[in-house]
């Protein structure tokens, strides 16, 4: 059983007629978008707000009507994946380099659902590198400060070139290891000029949907 597909299709059940829906990015969210596309084909009336160019392409191919983020004042429901999440629903996201757009969409949403397979559930964050989106201008200064803090930064590459996000920025991955002091990183990283956004999504979701070998498990936020 494909746990990611199980989670993605279960999450799509929360999409209702007339909604503006934030469409996430990544391997699990891709299944959700596929499911929503099937629902639209069968008559569901929604509008989607994609969190990446890749998701935008996928949604258009499926016939999902889309809105630009600057044309909405709210989002009814955002569904997206995570790279890891702890028992307090603190999540690390951005493995697909879409963290800035994902956070903008989630921050506008009345309801947020994170979807995942069982491997994403952890006791403490830190095993998955924390992505930081930074402006190209002065990025080396940001990198050096992150290094001084002992966060073991690494520039994300695409082949021989620095990876560019959909926003034209760079990604620095912090290899802190687990367990990590979430609050310490939040304060220090957000205090660096040149940091656009971090992959810390702290207590931002209303529920998580976990794909398991026995089906989808829905866990509500405390």
Backbone as CSV, one residue per row, in Angstrom:
resi,resn,N_x,N_y,N_z,CA_x,CA_y,CA_z,C_x,C_y,C_z
1,UNK,0.843,-1.200,0.000,0.000,0.000,0.000,0.878,1.250,0.000
2,UNK,0.590,2.180,-0.898,1.342,3.426,-0.994,0.840,4.385,0.087
3,UNK,1.622,4.546,1.153,1.182,5.358,2.282,0.968,6.813,1.899
4,UNK,1.797,7.315,1.012,1.647,8.709,0.588,0.338,8.904,-0.177
5,UNK,0.025,7.964,-1.033,-1.219,8.056,-1.805,-2.425,7.944,-0.883
6,UNK,-2.340,7.054,0.089,-3.433,6.888,1.059,-3.707,8.201,1.787
7,UNK,-2.639,8.855,2.247,-2.786,10.121,2.975,-3.315,11.220,2.070
8,UNK,-2.772,11.304,0.853,-3.181,12.356,-0.070,-4.638,12.248,-0.463
9,UNK,-5.094,11.039,-0.747,-6.486,10.851,-1.157,-7.448,11.054,0.012
10,UNK,-7.034,10.683,1.210,-7.874,10.933,2.390,-8.038,12.436,2.605
11,UNK,-6.950,13.174,2.465,-7.005,14.624,2.677,-7.946,15.296,1.688
12,UNK,-8.000,14.766,0.469,-8.858,15.357,-0.556,-10.333,15.272,-0.171
13,UNK,-10.675,14.369,0.725,-12.065,14.240,1.164,-12.533,15.478,1.936
14,UNK,-11.591,16.268,2.437,-11.941,17.476,3.194,-12.210,18.664,2.264
15,UNK,-11.945,18.513,0.995,-12.196,19.575,0.015,-13.668,19.559,-0.364
16,UNK,-14.335,20.685,-0.173,-15.774,20.780,-0.426,-16.079,21.825,-1.506
17,UNK,-17.259,21.685,-2.090,-17.701,22.571,-3.155,-17.644,24.036,-2.726
18,UNK,-17.116,24.883,-3.598,-17.064,26.313,-3.345,-15.816,26.796,-2.624
19,UNK,-14.946,25.884,-2.232,-13.752,26.254,-1.474,-12.666,26.872,-2.351
20,UNK,-11.861,27.735,-1.710,-10.566,28.130,-2.245,-9.548,27.265,-1.508
21,UNK,-8.770,26.473,-2.249,-7.924,25.444,-1.649,-6.449,25.693,-1.948
22,UNK,-5.631,25.694,-0.917,-4.188,25.767,-1.080,-3.656,24.395,-1.460
23,UNK,-3.014,24.308,-2.604,-2.527,23.045,-3.138,-1.031,22.913,-2.875
24,UNK,-0.668,21.961,-2.040,0.706,21.823,-1.601,1.659,21.256,-2.641
25,UNK,2.906,21.139,-2.217,3.997,20.704,-3.086,4.686,19.486,-2.479
26,UNK,5.132,18.578,-3.326,5.873,17.424,-2.845,5.202,16.115,-3.216
27,UNK,5.854,15.015,-2.883,5.410,13.705,-3.341,4.068,13.279,-2.760
28,UNK,3.794,13.621,-1.499,2.512,13.249,-0.902,1.407,14.201,-1.350
29,UNK,1.718,15.495,-1.354,0.735,16.484,-1.806,0.346,16.247,-3.268
30,UNK,1.264,15.719,-4.037,0.972,15.440,-5.457,-0.212,14.483,-5.583
31,UNK,-0.279,13.491,-4.706,-1.398,12.558,-4.730,-2.695,13.275,-4.382
32,UNK,-2.634,14.200,-3.422,-3.817,14.973,-3.059,-4.320,15.777,-4.247
33,UNK,-3.397,16.413,-4.967,-3.781,17.215,-6.131,-4.391,16.312,-7.207
34,UNK,-3.826,15.125,-7.377,-4.411,14.166,-8.319,-5.859,13.847,-7.946
35,UNK,-6.091,13.614,-6.650,-7.429,13.280,-6.178,-8.400,14.439,-6.388
36,UNK,-7.933,15.660,-6.094,-8.773,16.839,-6.298,-9.089,17.008,-7.783
37,UNK,-8.116,16.733,-8.623,-8.334,16.806,-10.057,-9.436,15.859,-10.511
38,UNK,-9.453,14.655,-9.950,-10.510,13.696,-10.273,-11.868,14.230,-9.819
39,UNK,-11.891,14.852,-8.640,-13.140,15.401,-8.107,-13.655,16.552,-8.969
40,UNK,-12.738,17.387,-9.442,-13.125,18.493,-10.325,-13.695,17.941,-11.635
41,UNK,-13.064,16.927,-12.141,-13.543,16.293,-13.372,-14.953,15.754,-13.198
42,UNK,-15.276,15.356,-11.951,-16.596,14.796,-11.659,-17.601,15.846,-11.191
43,UNK,-17.218,17.127,-11.295,-18.188,18.182,-11.023,-17.920,19.077,-9.831
44,UNK,-16.874,18.803,-9.038,-16.567,19.656,-7.894,-16.175,21.055,-8.364
45,UNK,-16.743,22.069,-7.725,-16.446,23.455,-8.066,-15.552,24.070,-6.984
46,UNK,-14.275,24.194,-7.281,-13.339,24.833,-6.359,-12.393,25.717,-7.158
47,UNK,-11.577,26.480,-6.425,-10.464,27.218,-7.016,-9.228,26.912,-6.190
48,UNK,-8.134,26.673,-6.865,-6.908,26.304,-6.178,-5.874,27.409,-6.188
49,UNK,-5.056,27.424,-5.150,-3.906,28.331,-5.067,-2.666,27.456,-4.922
50,UNK,-1.857,27.302,-5.967,-0.698,26.410,-5.907,0.450,27.016,-5.105
51,UNK,1.239,26.154,-4.483,2.367,26.607,-3.675,3.695,26.523,-4.413
52,UNK,3.664,26.134,-5.673,4.897,26.065,-6.463,4.539,26.025,-7.936
53,UNK,5.519,26.300,-8.765,5.309,26.215,-10.209,5.012,24.782,-10.627
54,UNK,5.648,23.819,-9.948,5.409,22.415,-10.285,3.962,22.034,-10.009
55,UNK,3.434,22.468,-8.874,2.042,22.168,-8.541,1.092,22.905,-9.480
56,UNK,1.471,24.119,-9.873,0.651,24.873,-10.818,0.525,24.111,-12.140
57,UNK,1.628,23.584,-12.636,1.614,22.818,-13.881,0.725,21.584,-13.736
58,UNK,0.910,20.866,-12.634,0.107,19.658,-12.387,-1.381,19.985,-12.340
59,UNK,-1.736,21.044,-11.592,-3.145,21.409,-11.432,-3.775,21.821,-12.758
60,UNK,-3.040,22.582,-13.551,-3.581,23.009,-14.844,-3.817,21.802,-15.754
61,UNK,-2.903,20.851,-15.721,-3.059,19.650,-16.545,-4.296,18.853,-16.136
62,UNK,-4.663,18.963,-14.849,-5.823,18.236,-14.331,-7.119,19.025,-14.471
63,UNK,-7.005,20.258,-14.958,-8.200,21.071,-15.146,-8.716,21.763,-13.904
64,UNK,-7.863,21.908,-12.890,-8.273,22.586,-11.659,-8.169,24.097,-11.876
65,UNK,-9.259,24.859,-11.707,-9.196,26.320,-11.853,-8.276,26.912,-10.783
66,UNK,-7.411,27.844,-11.191,-6.423,28.385,-10.266,-6.577,29.890,-10.070
67,UNK,-6.152,30.340,-8.897,-6.102,31.756,-8.560,-4.669,32.133,-8.222
68,UNK,-4.310,33.383,-8.511,-3.030,33.924,-8.081,-3.133,34.311,-6.613
69,UNK,-2.074,34.114,-5.865,-2.088,34.406,-4.435,-2.490,35.849,-4.156
70,UNK,-2.160,36.780,-5.037,-2.490,38.189,-4.820,-3.935,38.523,-5.150
71,UNK,-4.672,37.546,-5.645,-6.077,37.761,-5.977,-7.026,37.171,-4.935
72,UNK,-6.481,36.671,-3.829,-7.330,36.088,-2.780,-7.111,36.826,-1.463
73,UNK,-8.161,36.894,-0.651,-8.026,37.474,0.681,-8.144,36.416,1.768
74,UNK,-8.432,35.177,1.336,-8.472,34.066,2.277,-8.342,32.764,1.498
75,UNK,-8.013,31.727,2.223,-7.999,30.372,1.672,-8.780,29.517,2.666
76,UNK,-9.739,28.753,2.166,-10.573,27.954,3.067,-9.809,26.784,3.674
77,UNK,-9.014,26.129,2.857,-8.299,24.937,3.300,-6.981,24.816,2.555
78,UNK,-5.904,24.595,3.292,-4.599,24.333,2.684,-4.177,22.916,3.059
79,UNK,-3.724,22.170,2.069,-3.254,20.799,2.301,-1.845,20.682,1.729
80,UNK,-0.923,20.211,2.564,0.471,20.133,2.124,1.184,19.025,2.882
81,UNK,2.350,18.659,2.407,3.150,17.627,3.052,4.138,18.214,4.040
82,UNK,4.825,17.346,4.747,5.887,17.762,5.667,7.089,16.842,5.467
83,UNK,8.239,17.318,5.913,9.445,16.487,5.873,9.668,15.761,7.192
84,UNK,9.241,16.391,8.283,9.171,15.722,9.578,8.284,16.556,10.494
85,UNK,7.687,15.886,11.489,6.781,16.581,12.400,6.817,15.890,13.759
86,UNK,6.828,16.685,14.843,6.887,16.100,16.180,5.492,15.998,16.797
87,UNK,5.426,15.513,18.018,4.127,15.266,18.659,3.382,16.556,18.996
88,UNK,4.093,17.688,19.007,3.457,18.981,19.250,3.017,19.661,17.953
89,UNK,3.126,18.942,16.850,2.765,19.451,15.522,3.684,20.567,15.048
90,UNK,4.919,20.573,15.544,5.957,21.428,14.975,6.539,20.662,13.787
91,UNK,6.564,21.311,12.624,6.974,20.618,11.410,8.154,21.299,10.734
92,UNK,8.923,20.500,10.016,9.954,20.993,9.112,9.464,20.741,7.694
93,UNK,9.489,21.801,6.880,9.068,21.708,5.497,10.090,22.428,4.613
94,UNK,10.019,22.143,3.322,10.904,22.838,2.397,11.869,21.947,1.659
95,UNK,11.681,20.626,1.784,12.543,19.719,1.038,12.398,19.903,-0.467
96,UNK,11.229,20.417,-0.870,10.993,20.689,-2.281,11.273,22.123,-2.667
97,UNK,11.881,22.886,-1.746,12.309,24.276,-1.974,11.138,25.234,-2.190
98,UNK,9.942,24.863,-1.691,8.765,25.723,-1.873,8.301,26.336,-0.559
99,UNK,9.168,26.382,0.431,8.745,26.726,1.787,8.141,28.118,1.918
100,UNK,8.657,29.102,1.188,8.116,30.458,1.317,6.667,30.505,0.837
101,UNK,6.420,29.986,-0.349,5.057,30.004,-0.885,4.141,29.125,-0.042
102,UNK,4.659,28.015,0.444,3.858,27.141,1.297,3.432,27.864,2.575
103,UNK,4.334,28.649,3.143,4.000,29.339,4.389,3.033,30.491,4.151
104,UNK,3.189,31.200,3.033,2.242,32.265,2.697,0.838,31.683,2.567
105,UNK,0.701,30.590,1.835,-0.598,29.959,1.626,-1.173,29.456,2.951
106,UNK,-0.357,28.772,3.742,-0.838,28.243,5.023,-1.272,29.360,5.964
107,UNK,-0.562,30.480,5.932,-0.881,31.587,6.840,-2.223,32.234,6.499
108,UNK,-2.674,32.087,5.259,-3.957,32.650,4.829,-5.119,31.691,5.045
109,UNK,-4.817,30.439,5.331,-5.847,29.412,5.353,-6.615,29.379,6.677
110,UNK,-7.925,29.197,6.565,-8.766,29.025,7.748,-8.496,27.671,8.399
111,UNK,-8.112,26.700,7.578,-7.854,25.348,8.064,-6.653,24.783,7.323
112,UNK,-5.783,24.097,8.049,-4.555,23.547,7.470,-4.447,22.061,7.806
113,UNK,-4.155,21.269,6.788,-3.928,19.837,6.968,-2.556,19.484,6.411
114,UNK,-1.752,18.805,7.216,-0.482,18.269,6.731,-0.678,16.783,6.449
115,UNK,-0.167,16.318,5.322,-0.281,14.907,4.941,1.104,14.279,4.860
116,UNK,1.167,12.984,5.169,2.494,12.352,5.260,2.367,10.837,5.339
117,UNK,3.511,10.165,5.192,3.587,8.749,5.530,4.159,8.621,6.935
118,UNK,4.169,7.435,7.477,4.562,7.232,8.876,5.992,7.651,9.183
119,UNK,6.859,7.604,8.176,8.268,7.916,8.411,8.492,9.372,8.835
120,UNK,7.508,10.238,8.578,7.663,11.666,8.879,7.406,11.989,10.346
121,UNK,6.830,11.045,11.104,6.546,11.267,12.522,7.815,11.033,13.336
122,UNK,8.214,12.043,14.105,9.445,11.944,14.895,9.198,12.434,16.323
123,UNK,10.047,11.998,17.232,9.958,12.474,18.624,10.474,13.902,18.731
124,UNK,11.603,14.167,18.063,12.212,15.492,18.089,12.664,15.873,16.680
125,UNK,12.505,17.140,16.327,12.954,17.611,15.026,14.478,17.700,14.962
126,UNK,15.000,17.687,13.736,16.432,17.918,13.554,17.124,16.918,12.658
127,UNK,16.562,15.716,12.509,17.206,14.723,11.652,17.146,15.174,10.193
128,UNK,15.997,15.763,9.794,15.886,16.301,8.439,16.448,17.719,8.439
129,UNK,17.301,18.060,7.491,17.889,19.405,7.454,16.805,20.489,7.362
130,UNK,16.992,21.566,8.116,16.035,22.670,8.097,16.378,23.628,6.964
131,UNK,15.492,23.794,5.988,15.766,24.704,4.871,15.526,26.164,5.260
132,UNK,16.391,27.021,4.781,16.265,28.466,4.978,16.317,29.112,3.591
133,UNK,15.300,29.895,3.238,15.330,30.613,1.957,15.956,31.979,2.183
134,UNK,16.988,32.282,1.406,17.736,33.531,1.599,17.846,34.284,0.277
135,UNK,17.943,35.599,0.393,18.134,36.431,-0.788,19.537,36.204,-1.355
136,UNK,19.695,36.221,-2.669,21.028,36.065,-3.246,21.988,37.161,-2.799
137,UNK,21.490,38.397,-2.658,22.351,39.508,-2.244,22.757,39.311,-0.781
138,UNK,24.046,39.112,-0.551,24.563,38.944,0.805,24.381,37.552,1.379
139,UNK,24.117,36.563,0.518,23.847,35.214,1.037,25.040,34.631,1.790
140,UNK,26.264,35.016,1.366,27.440,34.472,2.041,27.535,34.986,3.472
141,UNK,27.084,36.207,3.700,27.056,36.767,5.058,26.101,35.962,5.925
142,UNK,24.927,35.642,5.368,23.960,34.817,6.098,24.559,33.444,6.392
143,UNK,25.190,32.864,5.388,25.803,31.541,5.535,26.828,31.550,6.670
144,UNK,27.663,32.594,6.702,28.716,32.674,7.716,28.132,32.805,9.118
145,UNK,27.023,33.555,9.238,26.403,33.713,10.553,25.787,32.398,11.028
146,UNK,25.176,31.680,10.103,24.610,30.384,10.439,25.710,29.413,10.874
147,UNK,26.849,29.516,10.218,27.996,28.674,10.573,28.520,29.044,11.951
148,UNK,28.571,30.350,12.245,29.030,30.809,13.553,28.116,30.307,14.675
149,UNK,26.838,30.170,14.373,25.884,29.656,15.360,26.022,28.145,15.561
150,UNK,26.799,27.493,14.712,26.984,26.053,14.825,25.871,25.231,14.202
151,UNK,25.163,25.831,13.217,24.025,25.149,12.607,24.398,24.296,11.392
152,UNK,25.692,24.193,11.106,26.184,23.358,10.004,25.436,23.617,8.692
153,UNK,25.526,24.836,8.168,24.803,25.182,6.944,25.445,24.584,5.701
154,UNK,24.615,24.347,4.697,25.087,23.852,3.410,24.211,24.460,2.314
155,UNK,24.847,25.045,1.317,24.092,25.590,0.191,23.463,24.449,-0.593
156,UNK,22.189,24.587,-0.935,21.550,23.551,-1.737,21.902,23.756,-3.210
157,UNK,22.288,22.675,-3.847,22.738,22.729,-5.230,21.749,22.019,-6.146
158,UNK,21.775,22.395,-7.405,21.105,21.647,-8.462,22.163,21.382,-9.517
159,UNK,22.722,20.196,-9.458,23.863,19.901,-10.309,25.071,20.686,-9.835
160,UNK,25.679,21.443,-10.742,26.860,22.231,-10.404,26.515,23.665,-10.002
161,UNK,25.224,24.012,-10.059,24.796,25.386,-9.786,24.019,25.468,-8.478
162,UNK,24.027,26.660,-7.875,23.187,26.893,-6.706,21.722,26.792,-7.122
163,UNK,20.946,26.043,-6.347,19.524,25.906,-6.652,18.826,27.247,-6.501
164,UNK,17.938,27.558,-7.431,17.109,28.748,-7.343,15.677,28.330,-7.043
165,UNK,15.058,28.963,-6.055,13.657,28.689,-5.758,12.773,29.330,-6.826
166,UNK,11.480,29.071,-6.758,10.539,29.703,-7.680,10.551,31.219,-7.534
167,UNK,11.055,31.702,-6.408,11.134,33.141,-6.148,12.480,33.739,-6.550
168,UNK,13.373,32.896,-7.084,14.687,33.371,-7.495,15.682,33.517,-6.368
169,UNK,15.448,32.800,-5.268,16.339,32.875,-4.103,17.119,31.582,-3.917
170,UNK,18.018,31.590,-2.922,18.813,30.407,-2.606,18.233,29.690,-1.386
171,UNK,18.614,28.417,-1.247,18.255,27.630,-0.069,19.534,27.227,0.662
172,UNK,19.548,27.486,1.960,20.609,26.984,2.831,19.983,25.945,3.749
173,UNK,20.526,24.734,3.751,20.023,23.669,4.620,20.877,23.591,5.883
174,UNK,20.204,23.570,7.038,20.897,23.480,8.324,20.898,22.033,8.799
175,UNK,22.082,21.456,8.907,22.234,20.068,9.336,22.541,20.047,10.833
176,UNK,21.507,20.244,11.624,21.697,20.363,13.077,21.735,19.011,13.760
177,UNK,21.034,18.041,13.200,20.855,16.774,13.883,19.783,16.904,14.955
178,UNK,19.265,15.770,15.376,18.215,15.752,16.404,18.802,15.302,17.747
179,UNK,18.240,15.827,18.871,17.137,16.792,18.938,17.659,18.219,18.757
180,UNK,16.792,19.090,18.260,17.176,20.469,18.038,16.307,21.370,18.915
181,UNK,16.882,22.486,19.344,16.137,23.478,20.114,15.387,24.363,19.133
182,UNK,14.100,24.071,18.949,13.293,24.757,17.939,13.250,26.259,18.177
183,UNK,13.061,26.654,19.415,12.939,28.081,19.730,14.259,28.813,19.539
184,UNK,15.368,28.178,19.889,16.687,28.789,19.718,16.948,29.076,18.238
185,UNK,16.642,28.112,17.388,16.833,28.308,15.947,15.896,29.391,15.431
186,UNK,14.663,29.372,15.868,13.680,30.362,15.394,14.164,31.776,15.667
187,UNK,14.608,32.025,16.880,15.043,33.373,17.266,16.303,33.781,16.519
188,UNK,17.295,32.906,16.497,18.573,33.260,15.888,18.477,33.419,14.375
189,UNK,17.816,32.487,13.705,17.759,32.526,12.246,16.911,33.694,11.762
190,UNK,15.761,33.908,12.387,14.887,34.999,11.963,15.488,36.371,12.247
191,UNK,16.516,36.405,13.073,17.173,37.666,13.385,18.275,38.044,12.411
192,UNK,18.529,37.190,11.422,19.589,37.453,10.449,19.016,38.193,9.243
193,UNK,19.559,39.351,8.949,19.129,40.101,7.768,19.511,39.314,6.511
194,UNK,18.567,39.162,5.607,18.799,38.393,4.390,18.060,37.073,4.374
195,UNK,17.573,36.647,5.565,16.746,35.442,5.635,15.323,35.820,5.249
196,UNK,14.814,35.194,4.202,13.450,35.474,3.758,12.440,34.674,4.568
197,UNK,12.706,33.385,4.740,11.787,32.521,5.482,12.498,31.237,5.862
198,UNK,11.979,30.568,6.891,12.546,29.291,7.315,11.534,28.178,7.092
199,UNK,12.039,26.970,7.120,11.180,25.800,6.969,10.556,25.342,8.270
200,UNK,10.600,26.172,9.302,9.905,25.862,10.549,8.433,26.228,10.410
201,UNK,7.569,25.253,10.506,6.127,25.472,10.496,5.617,25.004,11.862
202,UNK,5.571,25.932,12.801,5.328,25.575,14.195,3.850,25.690,14.547
203,UNK,3.270,24.538,14.885,1.868,24.482,15.325,0.934,25.213,14.358
204,UNK,1.117,25.014,13.079,0.335,25.724,12.064,-0.829,24.911,11.512
205,UNK,-0.930,23.626,11.875,-1.971,22.801,11.265,-3.085,22.467,12.251
206,UNK,-4.246,22.170,11.692,-5.410,21.782,12.491,-5.498,20.273,12.655
207,UNK,-4.933,19.553,11.699,-4.886,18.091,11.799,-3.801,17.575,10.873
208,UNK,-3.377,16.345,11.160,-2.464,15.669,10.248,-3.125,14.380,9.778
209,UNK,-2.794,13.984,8.574,-3.292,12.726,8.035,-2.085,11.882,7.660
210,UNK,-1.992,10.723,8.321,-0.835,9.853,8.156,-1.239,8.600,7.389
211,UNK,-0.563,8.350,6.306,-0.802,7.115,5.572,-0.068,5.973,6.245
212,UNK,-0.761,4.896,6.528,-0.161,3.724,7.165,-0.465,2.487,6.321
213,UNK,0.118,1.361,6.722,-0.132,0.108,6.015,-1.585,-0.330,6.155
214,UNK,-2.269,0.209,7.173,-3.655,-0.161,7.436,-4.644,0.903,6.971
215,UNK,-4.156,1.929,6.269,-5.034,2.995,5.813,-4.631,4.332,6.385
216,UNK,-5.513,5.313,6.273,-5.205,6.684,6.719,-5.565,6.868,8.188
217,UNK,-4.683,7.527,8.907,-4.906,7.839,10.315,-5.006,9.361,10.450
218,UNK,-6.115,9.831,10.972,-6.347,11.272,11.133,-6.125,11.639,12.596
219,UNK,-5.248,12.636,12.829,-4.946,13.079,14.186,-5.241,14.565,14.281
220,UNK,-6.141,14.937,15.185,-6.510,16.334,15.363,-5.490,17.043,16.242
221,UNK,-5.305,18.336,16.009,-4.405,19.138,16.837,-4.950,19.202,18.258
222,UNK,-4.043,19.295,19.215,-4.456,19.339,20.624,-5.092,20.692,20.934
